[in-house]
Amino acid sequence: MNYLTEISIIVIFDILFAFLLTSFLIPKVKKYGSLCNIFDYPQSRKIHSIPLVRIGGFAIFFGFIIT
């Protein structure tokens, strides 16, 4: 196996691991945000019509940092 193939396998594994980790963390972070009442409520300038949890980005950040 040559060097480029090994690097490609490592990069593909890292991307897959980051995706799976983030997919696992998002529901956990949303549940935590709901328990702590951390919502973004709809207003006249907002597009959404229901309250959304505001801390979903932490799951993406932690997935990036851990990988």
FENGIKA-V531014 format. One record per residue. OMEGA is omega in whole degrees, 0 to 359 (NA if undefined). Layout:
OMEGA / OMEGA
//
This chain:
182 / 187 / 181 / 179 / 178 / 178 / 180 / 180 / 179 / 181 / 179 / 178 / 179 / 179 / 179 / 179 / 179 / 179 / 181 / 179 / 179 / 178 / 177 / 185 / 185 / 178 / 179 / 180 / 177 / 178 / 178 / 179 / 177 / 179 / 181 / 178 / 179 / 185 / 169 / 185 / 180 / 176 / 183 / 181 / 183 / 181 / 185 / 183 / 177 / 178 / 179 / 177 / 186 / 189 / 180 / 180 / 178 / 179 / 178 / 178 / 180 / 175 / 179 / 183 / 183 / 177 / NA
//
